[in-house]
Amino acid sequence: MSYPIDMTINPQVSAHFDEATNTISYIVKDPTSDHCAIIDSVMDIDYAAGRITYDHADKLIAEITDRGLTLDWIIETHVHADHLSAAPYLQDKLGGKIGVGEKIMVIQETFGKIFNEGTEFQRDGSQFDALFKDGDTYMVGNMQGFAMFTPGHTPACMVHVMGNTAFAGDTLFMPDGGSARADFPGGDAGELYDSIQKVLSLPDETRLYMCHDYGPNGRAIEWETTVAEQKAENIHVGGGKTRDEFIAFRTERDAQLAMPKLIIPSLQINMRAGAVPTDRDGIPMLKVPVNAI
């Protein structure tokens, strides 16, 4: 597929790192207007106490309000398994549409069964305002963005490109971090390799922004790189590594990884576009399926 790339557009990007989940959320501003988008927001949770707060989201709200910006989109690159989305909270405070990849329906069907959700849980993506297909475009002020379908980490992953900038979600990490795991239900290492190659087919000077960073080998947290740097230096796919080599490495590596600490609450909330599920009495409640994931 041919994508509508315009490298002359240079969005203003503000990064917000969440230390508790090693997630980076972004405010992306159209350079020719006061309109913006949020990529991969975070809602805070003390899982042991069952307490949800909004400190991270409030920082995004404060910046957007202080700068006098208008929020057009709240975008999820995928259904995250390691942090909770603050999308409904942000939408209530600032407006904007909540968007995710159309394959959210695959996630909802898979995890609807795992969490034994009843028929009241809709599995058609209707909790979101927009379901992006590969190549779909949207506007942030005067700036056109588009969604690139990049499955492998999950079936619903998408990379979002605006001008000379791409938000990679979990498809890629910084060059010394490599790539995300591919062993969640619906994940596939071969698909992930193919998706990474799609991202690396963008112009070399494309700015790439990561959703996570863990500071490998004790380095400071980073989140911005380029396509050229990834092609040359990424420890999992750079330097011409083959698809078979990647699949073998990724499969062996994933077998050694523990589940993310917040996978249980994250999946239940994020497949609902950030809404907390409730029990039959309307009380916010999370489930813990036993030996199911």
C-alpha positions as CSV (number, residue, x, y, z in Angstrom):
1,M,0.0,0.0,0.0
2,S,1.1,3.5,-0.8
3,Y,0.9,5.9,2.2
4,P,0.4,9.7,2.0
5,I,3.8,10.8,3.5
6,D,4.6,14.5,3.6
7,M,8.1,15.0,5.0
8,T,7.8,18.8,4.8
9,I,5.4,18.8,7.8
10,N,7.3,18.9,11.1
11,P,4.9,18.3,14.1
12,Q,5.7,19.7,17.5
13,V,6.0,16.7,19.9
14,S,5.9,16.9,23.7
15,A,6.8,13.7,25.5
16,H,5.6,12.7,29.0
17,F,7.4,9.7,30.6
18,D,5.5,7.7,33.2
19,E,8.1,6.1,35.5
20,A,5.7,3.6,37.0
21,T,5.0,1.9,33.6
22,N,8.0,3.1,31.5
23,T,5.4,4.5,29.1
24,I,5.9,7.6,27.0
25,S,2.7,9.6,26.2
26,Y,2.8,12.3,23.5
27,I,1.1,15.5,22.7
28,V,1.5,16.1,19.0
29,K,0.7,19.6,17.7
30,D,-0.1,20.7,14.1
31,P,2.7,23.2,13.3
32,T,0.2,25.5,11.5
33,S,-2.7,25.6,14.0
34,D,-3.5,25.2,17.7
35,H,-4.8,21.7,17.3
36,C,-3.2,18.6,18.7
37,A,-3.5,14.8,19.4
38,I,-2.6,12.7,22.3
39,I,-0.9,9.3,21.7
40,D,-1.0,6.5,24.3
41,S,-2.1,8.2,27.5
42,V,-1.7,6.6,30.9
43,M,-4.2,6.3,33.8
44,D,-2.5,5.6,37.2
45,I,-3.4,2.5,39.2
46,D,-2.3,1.2,42.6
47,Y,-3.2,-2.4,41.8
48,A,-2.6,-3.7,45.3
49,A,-5.0,-1.1,46.7
50,G,-7.4,-1.2,43.8
51,R,-7.1,2.6,43.5
52,I,-7.2,4.6,40.2
53,T,-5.9,8.2,39.9
54,Y,-5.1,10.6,37.1
55,D,-1.9,12.3,37.9
56,H,-0.2,11.5,34.6
57,A,-3.3,12.5,32.5
58,D,-3.7,15.7,34.5
59,K,-0.2,16.7,33.3
60,L,-1.3,16.3,29.7
61,I,-4.5,18.3,30.4
62,A,-2.5,21.1,32.1
63,E,-0.1,21.4,29.2
64,I,-2.8,21.4,26.6
65,T,-4.9,24.0,28.6
66,D,-1.9,26.2,29.3
67,R,-0.9,26.3,25.7
68,G,-4.5,27.0,24.6
69,L,-4.6,23.9,22.3
70,T,-7.6,22.1,21.0
71,L,-7.6,18.3,21.3
72,D,-8.8,16.6,18.1
73,W,-7.7,13.0,18.7
74,I,-6.9,10.6,21.6
75,I,-5.1,7.7,19.8
76,E,-4.2,4.3,21.1
77,T,-1.5,2.5,19.1
78,H,-2.8,-0.8,20.4
79,V,-4.5,-2.4,23.4
80,H,-1.7,-2.1,25.9
81,A,-1.0,-4.9,28.3
82,D,1.3,-2.9,30.6
83,H,-0.6,0.3,31.4
84,L,-4.1,1.6,31.5
85,S,-5.5,4.2,29.1
86,A,-6.8,7.5,30.4
87,A,-8.8,8.2,27.2
88,P,-12.3,8.6,28.6
89,Y,-11.0,10.9,31.4
90,L,-9.1,13.1,28.8
91,Q,-12.1,13.2,26.5
92,D,-14.4,14.3,29.3
93,K,-12.0,17.1,30.2
94,L,-10.9,18.2,26.7
95,G,-13.1,16.6,24.0
96,G,-11.6,14.8,21.0
97,K,-12.2,11.4,19.4
98,I,-10.8,8.2,20.7
99,G,-9.3,6.0,17.9
100,V,-7.8,2.6,17.7
101,G,-7.1,0.0,15.0
102,E,-10.1,-1.9,13.6
103,K,-8.6,-5.2,14.8
104,I,-9.7,-4.2,18.3
105,M,-12.6,-6.6,17.6
106,V,-10.2,-9.5,17.6
107,I,-8.8,-8.4,20.9
108,Q,-12.3,-8.0,22.4
109,E,-13.4,-11.4,21.2
110,T,-10.2,-13.1,22.5
111,F,-10.2,-11.5,25.9
112,G,-13.9,-11.3,26.2
113,K,-13.7,-15.1,26.5
114,I,-10.7,-15.1,28.8
115,F,-12.4,-12.7,31.2
116,N,-15.8,-14.4,30.8
117,E,-17.5,-11.2,29.8
118,G,-21.3,-11.4,29.4
119,T,-23.3,-10.4,26.4
120,E,-23.5,-6.8,27.6
121,F,-19.8,-6.4,26.6
122,Q,-19.9,-5.3,23.0
123,R,-17.2,-6.9,20.8
124,D,-17.6,-4.6,17.8
125,G,-15.3,-1.8,18.8
126,S,-18.2,0.5,19.5
127,Q,-16.6,1.8,22.7
128,F,-14.2,3.8,20.4
129,D,-15.1,6.8,18.2
130,A,-13.0,5.6,15.3
131,L,-11.6,2.3,14.1
132,F,-8.7,2.8,11.8
133,K,-8.0,0.5,8.8
134,D,-4.6,0.3,7.2
135,G,-3.9,3.6,5.4
136,D,-6.8,5.5,6.9
137,T,-6.2,9.2,7.2
138,Y,-7.5,11.8,9.7
139,M,-6.8,15.4,10.5
140,V,-5.2,17.1,13.4
141,G,-6.0,20.7,12.6
142,N,-4.5,21.2,9.1
143,M,-2.1,18.3,9.5
144,Q,-3.0,14.9,8.0
145,G,-2.2,11.8,9.9
146,F,-2.5,8.2,8.7
147,A,-2.6,4.8,10.4
148,M,-0.2,1.9,9.3
149,F,-1.3,-1.6,10.2
150,T,1.6,-3.3,12.1
151,P,0.4,-6.6,13.7
152,G,2.7,-9.0,15.5
153,H,3.0,-7.7,19.0
154,T,-0.9,-7.8,19.0
155,P,-3.4,-8.2,16.2
156,A,-4.5,-4.6,16.5
157,C,-1.2,-2.7,16.5
158,M,-0.9,0.4,14.4
159,V,1.9,2.9,13.8
160,H,0.6,6.5,13.4
161,V,2.4,8.8,11.0
162,M,2.0,12.6,11.0
163,G,4.3,14.5,8.6
164,N,7.9,13.5,9.2
165,T,7.1,11.8,12.5
166,A,5.8,8.3,13.4
167,F,4.6,6.9,16.7
168,A,5.7,3.3,16.8
169,G,3.7,1.9,19.7
170,D,5.3,-1.4,20.7
171,T,6.3,-2.4,17.2
172,L,9.8,-1.1,17.9
173,F,11.9,0.0,20.9
174,M,15.0,2.2,20.8
175,P,17.8,0.5,18.8
176,D,19.5,-0.9,21.9
177,G,16.1,-2.2,23.1
178,G,15.1,-4.0,20.0
179,S,11.5,-5.0,19.6
180,A,8.4,-6.0,21.6
181,R,7.4,-9.5,22.5
182,A,5.1,-11.5,20.2
183,D,3.8,-14.2,22.5
184,F,0.5,-12.6,23.7
185,P,-2.7,-14.3,22.3
186,G,-2.9,-13.3,18.7
187,G,0.8,-12.2,18.5
188,D,3.1,-13.6,15.9
189,A,6.9,-13.1,15.5
190,G,6.8,-13.4,11.7
191,E,4.1,-10.8,11.5
192,L,6.1,-8.5,13.8
193,Y,9.1,-8.8,11.6
194,D,7.1,-7.9,8.5
195,S,5.5,-5.0,10.3
196,I,8.9,-3.6,11.4
197,Q,10.0,-3.8,7.8
198,K,7.0,-1.7,6.8
199,V,8.0,0.9,9.4
200,L,11.6,0.8,8.2
201,S,10.4,1.5,4.6
202,L,9.5,5.0,5.7
203,P,12.0,7.7,4.7
204,D,15.3,7.4,6.5
205,E,14.9,10.8,8.2
206,T,11.5,10.0,9.7
207,R,11.5,10.7,13.4
208,L,10.3,7.6,15.3
209,Y,8.8,7.9,18.8
210,M,8.7,4.9,21.1
211,C,5.8,4.0,23.5
212,H,8.2,2.4,26.0
213,D,11.8,2.6,27.1
214,Y,13.5,0.7,29.9
215,G,17.0,2.2,29.8
216,P,19.0,-0.9,28.8
217,N,22.4,-1.3,30.5
218,G,21.6,1.6,32.8
219,R,21.4,4.4,30.2
220,A,19.1,7.3,30.6
221,I,15.5,7.0,29.3
222,E,15.2,7.9,25.6
223,W,12.3,7.8,23.2
224,E,13.2,9.4,19.9
225,T,15.2,7.8,17.1
226,T,15.0,7.7,13.3
227,V,14.3,5.1,10.6
228,A,18.0,5.2,9.5
229,E,19.2,4.6,13.0
230,Q,16.9,1.7,13.5
231,K,17.9,0.1,10.2
232,A,21.6,0.3,11.1
233,E,21.6,-0.3,14.8
234,N,18.5,-2.1,16.1
235,I,19.8,-5.1,17.9
236,H,16.9,-7.4,16.8
237,V,16.3,-6.4,13.2
238,G,19.1,-4.0,12.2
239,G,22.0,-4.7,10.0
240,G,20.1,-6.9,7.6
241,K,18.9,-9.6,10.1
242,T,16.7,-12.1,8.3
243,R,13.1,-13.0,9.1
244,D,14.1,-16.5,10.2
245,E,16.8,-15.1,12.5
246,F,14.3,-12.7,14.1
247,I,11.6,-15.4,14.6
248,A,14.1,-17.8,16.2
249,F,15.4,-15.1,18.5
250,R,12.0,-13.6,19.4
251,T,10.5,-17.0,20.1
252,E,13.3,-18.0,22.4
253,R,13.4,-14.7,24.1
254,D,9.6,-14.5,24.7
255,A,9.6,-17.9,26.4
256,Q,11.8,-16.4,29.1
257,L,9.7,-13.3,29.8
258,A,7.2,-13.0,32.7
259,M,3.8,-11.5,32.1
260,P,3.5,-7.7,32.6
261,K,2.6,-6.7,36.1
262,L,-0.5,-4.8,35.0
263,I,-1.7,-7.2,32.2
264,I,-4.9,-8.2,34.1
265,P,-6.3,-4.7,34.7
266,S,-4.9,-3.2,31.5
267,L,-6.6,-5.6,29.1
268,Q,-10.0,-5.4,30.8
269,I,-9.9,-1.6,30.8
270,N,-8.1,-0.9,27.5
271,M,-10.4,-3.2,25.4
272,R,-13.2,-0.9,26.7
273,A,-11.4,2.2,25.4
274,G,-10.2,3.0,28.9
275,A,-13.5,2.5,30.8
276,V,-13.4,0.6,34.0
277,P,-15.7,-2.5,33.9
278,T,-18.5,-2.7,36.5
279,D,-20.3,-5.6,38.2
280,R,-24.0,-6.3,37.9
281,D,-24.7,-3.6,40.6
282,G,-22.7,-1.0,38.6
283,I,-19.7,-1.0,41.0
284,P,-16.3,-0.6,39.3
285,M,-14.8,-4.1,39.5
286,L,-11.9,-6.1,37.9
287,K,-11.6,-9.8,37.5
288,V,-8.6,-12.1,37.9
289,P,-8.9,-15.1,35.6
290,V,-6.9,-18.1,37.0
291,N,-4.5,-19.9,34.7
292,A,-6.1,-18.4,31.7
293,I,-3.4,-16.1,30.2
